[in-house]
């Protein structure tokens, strides 16, 4: 499993990752994305997931928080950034460190 990276998402935007050597898994909706994540979770260290699919799968994705791998990272979808990925990162940093080091909000 050393260094295996994948992306799950819809649209042509994930093809950019393929050019960089990332394995792509097209998913037209969150149901298909959940199926793919269950299937590939043991084989990949890092899985990118487009924000449009990550948001509705928020509760499902919590199961991966307790394990070192895979690390699931939300990335903007073809329609642009919704801010969800940054929100998840901010919350994880606050949980780990006890302070907001990204935005310095108290």
PDB file as gemmi writes it, atoms N, CA and C in Angstrom:
CRYST1    1.000    1.000    1.000  90.00  90.00  90.00 P 1                      
ATOM      1  N   UNK A   1       0.828  -1.198   0.000  1.00  0.00           N  
ATOM      2  CA  UNK A   1       0.000   0.000   0.000  1.00  0.00           C  
ATOM      3  C   UNK A   1       0.865   1.252   0.000  1.00  0.00           C  
ATOM      4  N   UNK A   2       2.124   1.166  -0.162  1.00  0.00           N  
ATOM      5  CA  UNK A   2       3.007   2.317  -0.082  1.00  0.00           C  
ATOM      6  C   UNK A   2       2.727   3.301  -1.209  1.00  0.00           C  
ATOM      7  N   UNK A   3       2.315   4.497  -0.833  1.00  0.00           N  
ATOM      8  CA  UNK A   3       2.168   5.594  -1.767  1.00  0.00           C  
ATOM      9  C   UNK A   3       1.027   5.529  -2.752  1.00  0.00           C  
ATOM     10  N   UNK A   4       0.075   4.621  -2.584  1.00  0.00           N  
ATOM     11  CA  UNK A   4      -1.026   4.555  -3.534  1.00  0.00           C  
ATOM     12  C   UNK A   4      -2.016   5.674  -3.251  1.00  0.00           C  
ATOM     13  N   UNK A   5      -2.364   6.399  -4.317  1.00  0.00           N  
ATOM     14  CA  UNK A   5      -3.260   7.547  -4.212  1.00  0.00           C  
ATOM     15  C   UNK A   5      -4.379   7.402  -5.224  1.00  0.00           C  
ATOM     16  N   UNK A   6      -5.593   7.787  -4.812  1.00  0.00           N  
ATOM     17  CA  UNK A   6      -6.757   7.702  -5.699  1.00  0.00           C  
ATOM     18  C   UNK A   6      -7.607   8.954  -5.551  1.00  0.00           C  
ATOM     19  N   UNK A   7      -8.488   9.153  -6.516  1.00  0.00           N  
ATOM     20  CA  UNK A   7      -9.505  10.201  -6.413  1.00  0.00           C  
ATOM     21  C   UNK A   7     -10.848   9.611  -6.804  1.00  0.00           C  
ATOM     22  N   UNK A   8     -11.864   9.968  -6.032  1.00  0.00           N  
ATOM     23  CA  UNK A   8     -13.236   9.576  -6.307  1.00  0.00           C  
ATOM     24  C   UNK A   8     -14.004  10.869  -6.553  1.00  0.00           C  
ATOM     25  N   UNK A   9     -14.680  10.942  -7.687  1.00  0.00           N  
ATOM     26  CA  UNK A   9     -15.437  12.155  -7.987  1.00  0.00           C  
ATOM     27  C   UNK A   9     -16.184  12.033  -9.287  1.00  0.00           C  
ATOM     28  N   UNK A  10     -16.951  13.060  -9.575  1.00  0.00           N  
ATOM     29  CA  UNK A  10     -17.685  13.034 -10.830  1.00  0.00           C  
ATOM     30  C   UNK A  10     -17.179  14.127 -11.757  1.00  0.00           C  
ATOM     31  N   UNK A  11     -17.464  13.973 -13.001  1.00  0.00           N  
ATOM     32  CA  UNK A  11     -17.056  14.978 -13.969  1.00  0.00           C  
ATOM     33  C   UNK A  11     -15.666  14.753 -14.515  1.00  0.00           C  
ATOM     34  N   UNK A  12     -15.318  15.599 -15.451  1.00  0.00           N  
ATOM     35  CA  UNK A  12     -14.020  15.500 -16.105  1.00  0.00           C  
ATOM     36  C   UNK A  12     -12.885  16.026 -15.241  1.00  0.00           C  
ATOM     37  N   UNK A  13     -13.200  16.724 -14.157  1.00  0.00           N  
ATOM     38  CA  UNK A  13     -12.180  17.306 -13.300  1.00  0.00           C  
ATOM     39  C   UNK A  13     -11.234  16.288 -12.696  1.00  0.00           C  
ATOM     40  N   UNK A  14     -11.706  15.067 -12.495  1.00  0.00           N  
ATOM     41  CA  UNK A  14     -10.830  14.068 -11.889  1.00  0.00           C  
ATOM     42  C   UNK A  14      -9.774  13.573 -12.871  1.00  0.00           C  
ATOM     43  N   UNK A  15      -9.984  13.815 -14.166  1.00  0.00           N  
ATOM     44  CA  UNK A  15      -9.015  13.355 -15.167  1.00  0.00           C  
ATOM     45  C   UNK A  15      -7.681  14.093 -15.054  1.00  0.00           C  
ATOM     46  N   UNK A  16      -7.695  15.293 -14.511  1.00  0.00           N  
ATOM     47  CA  UNK A  16      -6.453  16.026 -14.275  1.00  0.00           C  
ATOM     48  C   UNK A  16      -5.559  15.229 -13.324  1.00  0.00           C  
ATOM     49  N   UNK A  17      -6.170  14.600 -12.330  1.00  0.00           N  
ATOM     50  CA  UNK A  17      -5.414  13.785 -11.380  1.00  0.00           C  
ATOM     51  C   UNK A  17      -4.806  12.569 -12.068  1.00  0.00           C  
ATOM     52  N   UNK A  18      -5.523  12.020 -13.035  1.00  0.00           N  
ATOM     53  CA  UNK A  18      -5.016  10.857 -13.757  1.00  0.00           C  
ATOM     54  C   UNK A  18      -3.710  11.193 -14.464  1.00  0.00           C  
ATOM     55  N   UNK A  19      -3.627  12.393 -14.999  1.00  0.00           N  
ATOM     56  CA  UNK A  19      -2.404  12.831 -15.671  1.00  0.00           C  
ATOM     57  C   UNK A  19      -1.225  12.898 -14.708  1.00  0.00           C  
ATOM     58  N   UNK A  20      -1.528  13.054 -13.412  1.00  0.00           N  
ATOM     59  CA  UNK A  20      -0.477  13.119 -12.397  1.00  0.00           C  
ATOM     60  C   UNK A  20      -0.189  11.749 -11.780  1.00  0.00           C  
ATOM     61  N   UNK A  21      -0.775  10.699 -12.331  1.00  0.00           N  
ATOM     62  CA  UNK A  21      -0.504   9.356 -11.840  1.00  0.00           C  
ATOM     63  C   UNK A  21      -1.421   8.871 -10.740  1.00  0.00           C  
ATOM     64  N   UNK A  22      -2.491   9.612 -10.472  1.00  0.00           N  
ATOM     65  CA  UNK A  22      -3.451   9.228  -9.441  1.00  0.00           C  
ATOM     66  C   UNK A  22      -4.520   8.335 -10.083  1.00  0.00           C  
ATOM     67  N   UNK A  23      -4.858   7.239  -9.420  1.00  0.00           N  
ATOM     68  CA  UNK A  23      -5.902   6.351  -9.924  1.00  0.00           C  
ATOM     69  C   UNK A  23      -7.253   7.030  -9.759  1.00  0.00           C  
ATOM     70  N   UNK A  24      -8.060   7.027 -10.807  1.00  0.00           N  
ATOM     71  CA  UNK A  24      -9.347   7.719 -10.778  1.00  0.00           C  
ATOM     72  C   UNK A  24     -10.500   6.724 -10.699  1.00  0.00           C  
ATOM     73  N   UNK A  25     -11.498   7.105  -9.907  1.00  0.00           N  
ATOM     74  CA  UNK A  25     -12.716   6.316  -9.768  1.00  0.00           C  
ATOM     75  C   UNK A  25     -13.912   7.246  -9.960  1.00  0.00           C  
ATOM     76  N   UNK A  26     -14.503   7.253 -11.150  1.00  0.00           N  
ATOM     77  CA  UNK A  26     -15.670   8.102 -11.394  1.00  0.00           C  
ATOM     78  C   UNK A  26     -16.871   7.650 -10.564  1.00  0.00           C  
ATOM     79  N   UNK A  27     -17.563   8.602  -9.969  1.00  0.00           N  
ATOM     80  CA  UNK A  27     -18.771   8.314  -9.193  1.00  0.00           C  
ATOM     81  C   UNK A  27     -19.789   9.406  -9.497  1.00  0.00           C  
ATOM     82  N   UNK A  28     -20.933   9.021 -10.005  1.00  0.00           N  
ATOM     83  CA  UNK A  28     -21.952   9.994 -10.398  1.00  0.00           C  
ATOM     84  C   UNK A  28     -22.771  10.531  -9.238  1.00  0.00           C  
ATOM     85  N   UNK A  29     -22.757   9.831  -8.099  1.00  0.00           N  
ATOM     86  CA  UNK A  29     -23.510  10.293  -6.930  1.00  0.00           C  
ATOM     87  C   UNK A  29     -22.881   9.747  -5.655  1.00  0.00           C  
ATOM     88  N   UNK A  30     -23.407  10.182  -4.496  1.00  0.00           N  
ATOM     89  CA  UNK A  30     -22.809   9.772  -3.231  1.00  0.00           C  
ATOM     90  C   UNK A  30     -22.986   8.275  -2.945  1.00  0.00           C  
ATOM     91  N   UNK A  31     -24.047   7.655  -3.458  1.00  0.00           N  
ATOM     92  CA  UNK A  31     -24.228   6.216  -3.265  1.00  0.00           C  
ATOM     93  C   UNK A  31     -23.085   5.450  -3.928  1.00  0.00           C  
ATOM     94  N   UNK A  32     -22.768   5.803  -5.155  1.00  0.00           N  
ATOM     95  CA  UNK A  32     -21.681   5.142  -5.876  1.00  0.00           C  
ATOM     96  C   UNK A  32     -20.337   5.450  -5.218  1.00  0.00           C  
ATOM     97  N   UNK A  33     -20.152   6.684  -4.755  1.00  0.00           N  
ATOM     98  CA  UNK A  33     -18.907   7.067  -4.085  1.00  0.00           C  
ATOM     99  C   UNK A  33     -18.707   6.242  -2.820  1.00  0.00           C  
ATOM    100  N   UNK A  34     -19.767   6.012  -2.060  1.00  0.00           N  
ATOM    101  CA  UNK A  34     -19.690   5.199  -0.834  1.00  0.00           C  
ATOM    102  C   UNK A  34     -19.262   3.775  -1.180  1.00  0.00           C  
ATOM    103  N   UNK A  35     -19.848   3.205  -2.220  1.00  0.00           N  
ATOM    104  CA  UNK A  35     -19.484   1.852  -2.650  1.00  0.00           C  
ATOM    105  C   UNK A  35     -18.006   1.772  -3.025  1.00  0.00           C  
ATOM    106  N   UNK A  36     -17.550   2.752  -3.776  1.00  0.00           N  
ATOM    107  CA  UNK A  36     -16.146   2.772  -4.202  1.00  0.00           C  
ATOM    108  C   UNK A  36     -15.230   2.914  -2.999  1.00  0.00           C  
ATOM    109  N   UNK A  37     -15.548   3.820  -2.089  1.00  0.00           N  
ATOM    110  CA  UNK A  37     -14.707   4.020  -0.901  1.00  0.00           C  
ATOM    111  C   UNK A  37     -14.597   2.745  -0.075  1.00  0.00           C  
ATOM    112  N   UNK A  38     -15.691   2.041   0.097  1.00  0.00           N  
ATOM    113  CA  UNK A  38     -15.648   0.775   0.842  1.00  0.00           C  
ATOM    114  C   UNK A  38     -14.707  -0.221   0.164  1.00  0.00           C  
ATOM    115  N   UNK A  39     -14.756  -0.243  -1.154  1.00  0.00           N  
ATOM    116  CA  UNK A  39     -13.967  -1.210  -1.914  1.00  0.00           C  
ATOM    117  C   UNK A  39     -12.478  -0.880  -1.929  1.00  0.00           C  
ATOM    118  N   UNK A  40     -12.112   0.398  -1.988  1.00  0.00           N  
ATOM    119  CA  UNK A  40     -10.702   0.770  -2.177  1.00  0.00           C  
ATOM    120  C   UNK A  40      -9.993   1.203  -0.899  1.00  0.00           C  
ATOM    121  N   UNK A  41     -10.709   1.360   0.197  1.00  0.00           N  
ATOM    122  CA  UNK A  41     -10.125   1.917   1.428  1.00  0.00           C  
ATOM    123  C   UNK A  41      -8.892   1.175   1.920  1.00  0.00           C  
ATOM    124  N   UNK A  42      -8.841  -0.120   1.740  1.00  0.00           N  
ATOM    125  CA  UNK A  42      -7.705  -0.905   2.245  1.00  0.00           C  
ATOM    126  C   UNK A  42      -6.503  -0.861   1.308  1.00  0.00           C  
ATOM    127  N   UNK A  43      -6.705  -0.387   0.096  1.00  0.00           N  
ATOM    128  CA  UNK A  43      -5.644  -0.425  -0.909  1.00  0.00           C  
ATOM    129  C   UNK A  43      -4.936   0.900  -1.152  1.00  0.00           C  
ATOM    130  N   UNK A  44      -5.469   1.998  -0.621  1.00  0.00           N  
ATOM    131  CA  UNK A  44      -4.909   3.322  -0.901  1.00  0.00           C  
ATOM    132  C   UNK A  44      -4.621   4.068   0.394  1.00  0.00           C  
ATOM    133  N   UNK A  45      -3.490   4.780   0.418  1.00  0.00           N  
ATOM    134  CA  UNK A  45      -3.143   5.581   1.592  1.00  0.00           C  
ATOM    135  C   UNK A  45      -3.848   6.924   1.582  1.00  0.00           C  
ATOM    136  N   UNK A  46      -3.937   7.535   0.426  1.00  0.00           N  
ATOM    137  CA  UNK A  46      -4.581   8.842   0.289  1.00  0.00           C  
ATOM    138  C   UNK A  46      -5.675   8.730  -0.761  1.00  0.00           C  
ATOM    139  N   UNK A  47      -6.866   9.182  -0.385  1.00  0.00           N  
ATOM    140  CA  UNK A  47      -7.992   9.200  -1.319  1.00  0.00           C  
ATOM    141  C   UNK A  47      -8.546  10.611  -1.345  1.00  0.00           C  
ATOM    142  N   UNK A  48      -8.482  11.231  -2.508  1.00  0.00           N  
ATOM    143  CA  UNK A  48      -9.116  12.528  -2.711  1.00  0.00           C  
ATOM    144  C   UNK A  48     -10.578  12.269  -3.039  1.00  0.00           C  
ATOM    145  N   UNK A  49     -11.448  13.112  -2.522  1.00  0.00           N  
ATOM    146  CA  UNK A  49     -12.880  12.993  -2.748  1.00  0.00           C  
ATOM    147  C   UNK A  49     -13.415  14.379  -3.051  1.00  0.00           C  
ATOM    148  N   UNK A  50     -14.109  14.529  -4.166  1.00  0.00           N  
ATOM    149  CA  UNK A  50     -14.599  15.863  -4.524  1.00  0.00           C  
ATOM    150  C   UNK A  50     -15.623  16.344  -3.499  1.00  0.00           C  
ATOM    151  N   UNK A  51     -15.592  17.646  -3.242  1.00  0.00           N  
ATOM    152  CA  UNK A  51     -16.439  18.246  -2.199  1.00  0.00           C  
ATOM    153  C   UNK A  51     -17.913  17.951  -2.396  1.00  0.00           C  
ATOM    154  N   UNK A  52     -18.368  17.914  -3.639  1.00  0.00           N  
ATOM    155  CA  UNK A  52     -19.784  17.672  -3.891  1.00  0.00           C  
ATOM    156  C   UNK A  52     -20.233  16.293  -3.410  1.00  0.00           C  
ATOM    157  N   UNK A  53     -19.299  15.352  -3.314  1.00  0.00           N  
ATOM    158  CA  UNK A  53     -19.613  14.024  -2.784  1.00  0.00           C  
ATOM    159  C   UNK A  53     -19.234  13.900  -1.312  1.00  0.00           C  
ATOM    160  N   UNK A  54     -18.234  14.623  -0.875  1.00  0.00           N  
ATOM    161  CA  UNK A  54     -17.778  14.541   0.512  1.00  0.00           C  
ATOM    162  C   UNK A  54     -18.820  15.079   1.486  1.00  0.00           C  
ATOM    163  N   UNK A  55     -19.454  16.180   1.141  1.00  0.00           N  
ATOM    164  CA  UNK A  55     -20.424  16.784   2.064  1.00  0.00           C  
ATOM    165  C   UNK A  55     -21.560  15.817   2.413  1.00  0.00           C  
ATOM    166  N   UNK A  56     -22.235  15.192   1.436  1.00  0.00           N  
ATOM    167  CA  UNK A  56     -23.316  14.270   1.825  1.00  0.00           C  
ATOM    168  C   UNK A  56     -22.820  12.984   2.494  1.00  0.00           C  
ATOM    169  N   UNK A  57     -21.527  12.682   2.357  1.00  0.00           N  
ATOM    170  CA  UNK A  57     -20.964  11.486   2.979  1.00  0.00           C  
ATOM    171  C   UNK A  57     -20.269  11.779   4.304  1.00  0.00           C  
ATOM    172  N   UNK A  58     -20.506  12.954   4.850  1.00  0.00           N  
ATOM    173  CA  UNK A  58     -19.825  13.404   6.069  1.00  0.00           C  
ATOM    174  C   UNK A  58     -19.874  12.362   7.190  1.00  0.00           C  
ATOM    175  N   UNK A  59     -21.040  11.826   7.486  1.00  0.00           N  
ATOM    176  CA  UNK A  59     -21.169  10.844   8.570  1.00  0.00           C  
ATOM    177  C   UNK A  59     -20.460   9.542   8.222  1.00  0.00           C  
ATOM    178  N   UNK A  60     -20.574   9.099   6.992  1.00  0.00           N  
ATOM    179  CA  UNK A  60     -19.894   7.880   6.545  1.00  0.00           C  
ATOM    180  C   UNK A  60     -18.379   8.019   6.664  1.00  0.00           C  
ATOM    181  N   UNK A  61     -17.844   9.188   6.339  1.00  0.00           N  
ATOM    182  CA  UNK A  61     -16.402   9.415   6.336  1.00  0.00           C  
ATOM    183  C   UNK A  61     -15.797   9.417   7.741  1.00  0.00           C  
ATOM    184  N   UNK A  62     -16.619   9.632   8.756  1.00  0.00           N  
ATOM    185  CA  UNK A  62     -16.121   9.650  10.135  1.00  0.00           C  
ATOM    186  C   UNK A  62     -15.469   8.339  10.529  1.00  0.00           C  
ATOM    187  N   UNK A  63     -15.891   7.229   9.926  1.00  0.00           N  
ATOM    188  CA  UNK A  63     -15.312   5.924  10.268  1.00  0.00           C  
ATOM    189  C   UNK A  63     -13.834   5.850   9.931  1.00  0.00           C  
ATOM    190  N   UNK A  64     -13.382   6.671   8.999  1.00  0.00           N  
ATOM    191  CA  UNK A  64     -11.985   6.657   8.605  1.00  0.00           C  
ATOM    192  C   UNK A  64     -11.112   7.517   9.527  1.00  0.00           C  
ATOM    193  N   UNK A  65     -11.729   8.339  10.363  1.00  0.00           N  
ATOM    194  CA  UNK A  65     -10.978   9.210  11.278  1.00  0.00           C  
ATOM    195  C   UNK A  65     -10.211   8.423  12.334  1.00  0.00           C  
ATOM    196  N   UNK A  66     -10.663   7.241  12.670  1.00  0.00           N  
ATOM    197  CA  UNK A  66     -10.056   6.435  13.720  1.00  0.00           C  
ATOM    198  C   UNK A  66      -8.871   5.606  13.224  1.00  0.00           C  
ATOM    199  N   UNK A  67      -8.642   5.587  11.924  1.00  0.00           N  
ATOM    200  CA  UNK A  67      -7.601   4.765  11.338  1.00  0.00           C  
ATOM    201  C   UNK A  67      -6.515   5.651  10.727  1.00  0.00           C  
ATOM    202  N   UNK A  68      -5.270   5.176  10.725  1.00  0.00           N  
ATOM    203  CA  UNK A  68      -4.217   5.992  10.129  1.00  0.00           C  
ATOM    204  C   UNK A  68      -4.364   6.122   8.609  1.00  0.00           C  
ATOM    205  N   UNK A  69      -4.867   5.070   7.963  1.00  0.00           N  
ATOM    206  CA  UNK A  69      -5.062   5.094   6.513  1.00  0.00           C  
ATOM    207  C   UNK A  69      -6.393   4.462   6.177  1.00  0.00           C  
ATOM    208  N   UNK A  70      -7.039   4.930   5.153  1.00  0.00           N  
ATOM    209  CA  UNK A  70      -6.626   5.985   4.238  1.00  0.00           C  
ATOM    210  C   UNK A  70      -6.924   7.366   4.813  1.00  0.00           C  
ATOM    211  N   UNK A  71      -6.170   8.323   4.348  1.00  0.00           N  
ATOM    212  CA  UNK A  71      -6.462   9.721   4.628  1.00  0.00           C  
ATOM    213  C   UNK A  71      -7.362  10.188   3.491  1.00  0.00           C  
ATOM    214  N   UNK A  72      -8.538  10.690   3.835  1.00  0.00           N  
ATOM    215  CA  UNK A  72      -9.468  11.143   2.809  1.00  0.00           C  
ATOM    216  C   UNK A  72      -9.480  12.665   2.824  1.00  0.00           C  
ATOM    217  N   UNK A  73      -9.162  13.251   1.666  1.00  0.00           N  
ATOM    218  CA  UNK A  73      -9.015  14.695   1.534  1.00  0.00           C  
ATOM    219  C   UNK A  73     -10.053  15.215   0.552  1.00  0.00           C  
ATOM    220  N   UNK A  74     -10.849  16.189   0.989  1.00  0.00           N  
ATOM    221  CA  UNK A  74     -11.831  16.813   0.102  1.00  0.00           C  
ATOM    222  C   UNK A  74     -11.135  17.815  -0.807  1.00  0.00           C  
ATOM    223  N   UNK A  75     -11.492  17.753  -2.083  1.00  0.00           N  
ATOM    224  CA  UNK A  75     -10.946  18.692  -3.063  1.00  0.00           C  
ATOM    225  C   UNK A  75     -12.107  19.327  -3.816  1.00  0.00           C  
ATOM    226  N   UNK A  76     -11.913  20.536  -4.321  1.00  0.00           N  
ATOM    227  CA  UNK A  76     -12.991  21.182  -5.076  1.00  0.00           C  
ATOM    228  C   UNK A  76     -13.413  20.349  -6.283  1.00  0.00           C  
ATOM    229  N   UNK A  77     -14.696  20.392  -6.570  1.00  0.00           N  
ATOM    230  CA  UNK A  77     -15.235  19.704  -7.745  1.00  0.00           C  
ATOM    231  C   UNK A  77     -15.132  20.626  -8.952  1.00  0.00           C  
ATOM    232  N   UNK A  78     -15.569  20.151 -10.084  1.00  0.00           N  
ATOM    233  CA  UNK A  78     -15.504  20.934 -11.315  1.00  0.00           C  
ATOM    234  C   UNK A  78     -16.234  22.262 -11.230  1.00  0.00           C  
ATOM    235  N   UNK A  79     -17.264  22.357 -10.384  1.00  0.00           N  
ATOM    236  CA  UNK A  79     -18.034  23.578 -10.250  1.00  0.00           C  
ATOM    237  C   UNK A  79     -17.390  24.633  -9.373  1.00  0.00           C  
ATOM    238  N   UNK A  80     -16.211  24.327  -8.833  1.00  0.00           N  
ATOM    239  CA  UNK A  80     -15.517  25.278  -7.978  1.00  0.00           C  
ATOM    240  C   UNK A  80     -15.559  24.868  -6.524  1.00  0.00           C  
ATOM    241  N   UNK A  81     -14.852  25.620  -5.719  1.00  0.00           N  
ATOM    242  CA  UNK A  81     -14.720  25.322  -4.299  1.00  0.00           C  
ATOM    243  C   UNK A  81     -15.941  25.794  -3.533  1.00  0.00           C  
ATOM    244  N   UNK A  82     -16.431  24.926  -2.639  1.00  0.00           N  
ATOM    245  CA  UNK A  82     -17.566  25.297  -1.790  1.00  0.00           C  
ATOM    246  C   UNK A  82     -17.109  25.693  -0.397  1.00  0.00           C  
ATOM    247  N   UNK A  83     -15.839  25.431  -0.084  1.00  0.00           N  
ATOM    248  CA  UNK A  83     -15.325  25.728   1.242  1.00  0.00           C  
ATOM    249  C   UNK A  83     -15.415  24.559   2.196  1.00  0.00           C  
ATOM    250  N   UNK A  84     -16.054  23.484   1.764  1.00  0.00           N  
ATOM    251  CA  UNK A  84     -16.232  22.329   2.642  1.00  0.00           C  
ATOM    252  C   UNK A  84     -14.894  21.698   3.031  1.00  0.00           C  
ATOM    253  N   UNK A  85     -14.003  21.537   2.071  1.00  0.00           N  
ATOM    254  CA  UNK A  85     -12.700  20.939   2.352  1.00  0.00           C  
ATOM    255  C   UNK A  85     -11.925  21.725   3.398  1.00  0.00           C  
ATOM    256  N   UNK A  86     -11.934  23.038   3.292  1.00  0.00           N  
ATOM    257  CA  UNK A  86     -11.235  23.876   4.265  1.00  0.00           C  
ATOM    258  C   UNK A  86     -11.904  23.792   5.628  1.00  0.00           C  
ATOM    259  N   UNK A  87     -13.218  23.698   5.649  1.00  0.00           N  
ATOM    260  CA  UNK A  87     -13.953  23.557   6.909  1.00  0.00           C  
ATOM    261  C   UNK A  87     -13.558  22.264   7.617  1.00  0.00           C  
ATOM    262  N   UNK A  88     -13.455  21.169   6.887  1.00  0.00           N  
ATOM    263  CA  UNK A  88     -13.071  19.881   7.467  1.00  0.00           C  
ATOM    264  C   UNK A  88     -11.639  19.949   7.991  1.00  0.00           C  
ATOM    265  N   UNK A  89     -10.742  20.547   7.216  1.00  0.00           N  
ATOM    266  CA  UNK A  89      -9.350  20.686   7.637  1.00  0.00           C  
ATOM    267  C   UNK A  89      -9.249  21.532   8.905  1.00  0.00           C  
ATOM    268  N   UNK A  90      -9.960  22.624   8.955  1.00  0.00           N  
ATOM    269  CA  UNK A  90      -9.951  23.507  10.122  1.00  0.00           C  
ATOM    270  C   UNK A  90     -10.433  22.758  11.365  1.00  0.00           C  
ATOM    271  N   UNK A  91     -11.521  22.006  11.232  1.00  0.00           N  
ATOM    272  CA  UNK A  91     -12.051  21.257  12.378  1.00  0.00           C  
ATOM    273  C   UNK A  91     -11.076  20.179  12.844  1.00  0.00           C  
ATOM    274  N   UNK A  92     -10.410  19.508  11.911  1.00  0.00           N  
ATOM    275  CA  UNK A  92      -9.437  18.479  12.278  1.00  0.00           C  
ATOM    276  C   UNK A  92      -8.249  19.091  13.009  1.00  0.00           C  
ATOM    277  N   UNK A  93      -7.790  20.240  12.549  1.00  0.00           N  
ATOM    278  CA  UNK A  93      -6.663  20.912  13.201  1.00  0.00           C  
ATOM    279  C   UNK A  93      -7.040  21.360  14.610  1.00  0.00           C  
ATOM    280  N   UNK A  94      -8.236  21.896  14.759  1.00  0.00           N  
ATOM    281  CA  UNK A  94      -8.686  22.318  16.086  1.00  0.00           C  
ATOM    282  C   UNK A  94      -8.809  21.131  17.029  1.00  0.00           C  
ATOM    283  N   UNK A  95      -9.307  20.015  16.514  1.00  0.00           N  
ATOM    284  CA  UNK A  95      -9.448  18.809  17.336  1.00  0.00           C  
ATOM    285  C   UNK A  95      -8.081  18.296  17.764  1.00  0.00           C  
ATOM    286  N   UNK A  96      -7.135  18.280  16.847  1.00  0.00           N  
ATOM    287  CA  UNK A  96      -5.808  17.748  17.142  1.00  0.00           C  
ATOM    288  C   UNK A  96      -5.000  18.664  18.050  1.00  0.00           C  
ATOM    289  N   UNK A  97      -5.100  19.976  17.841  1.00  0.00           N  
ATOM    290  CA  UNK A  97      -4.242  20.920  18.554  1.00  0.00           C  
ATOM    291  C   UNK A  97      -4.948  21.692  19.660  1.00  0.00           C  
ATOM    292  N   UNK A  98      -6.269  21.731  19.599  1.00  0.00           N  
ATOM    293  CA  UNK A  98      -7.022  22.469  20.601  1.00  0.00           C  
ATOM    294  C   UNK A  98      -7.129  23.960  20.326  1.00  0.00           C  
ATOM    295  N   UNK A  99      -6.551  24.418  19.218  1.00  0.00           N  
ATOM    296  CA  UNK A  99      -6.619  25.830  18.840  1.00  0.00           C  
ATOM    297  C   UNK A  99      -6.781  25.946  17.331  1.00  0.00           C  
ATOM    298  N   UNK A 100      -7.232  27.099  16.904  1.00  0.00           N  
ATOM    299  CA  UNK A 100      -7.401  27.378  15.482  1.00  0.00           C  
ATOM    300  C   UNK A 100      -6.133  28.048  14.959  1.00  0.00           C  
ATOM    301  N   UNK A 101      -5.264  27.272  14.323  1.00  0.00           N  
ATOM    302  CA  UNK A 101      -4.023  27.857  13.807  1.00  0.00           C  
ATOM    303  C   UNK A 101      -4.150  28.315  12.352  1.00  0.00           C  
ATOM    304  N   UNK A 102      -5.248  27.933  11.694  1.00  0.00           N  
ATOM    305  CA  UNK A 102      -5.416  28.308  10.287  1.00  0.00           C  
ATOM    306  C   UNK A 102      -6.021  29.682  10.104  1.00  0.00           C  
ATOM    307  N   UNK A 103      -7.020  30.001  10.920  1.00  0.00           N  
ATOM    308  CA  UNK A 103      -7.743  31.257  10.740  1.00  0.00           C  
ATOM    309  C   UNK A 103      -7.625  32.205  11.928  1.00  0.00           C  
ATOM    310  N   UNK A 104      -7.059  31.731  13.005  1.00  0.00           N  
ATOM    311  CA  UNK A 104      -6.831  32.533  14.211  1.00  0.00           C  
ATOM    312  C   UNK A 104      -8.102  33.143  14.764  1.00  0.00           C  
ATOM    313  N   UNK A 105      -9.206  32.405  14.664  1.00  0.00           N  
ATOM    314  CA  UNK A 105     -10.468  32.850  15.257  1.00  0.00           C  
ATOM    315  C   UNK A 105     -10.613  32.214  16.625  1.00  0.00           C  
ATOM    316  N   UNK A 106     -11.093  32.965  17.584  1.00  0.00           N  
ATOM    317  CA  UNK A 106     -11.285  32.437  18.929  1.00  0.00           C  
ATOM    318  C   UNK A 106     -12.741  32.163  19.199  1.00  0.00           C  
TER     319      UNK A 106                                                      
END                                                                             
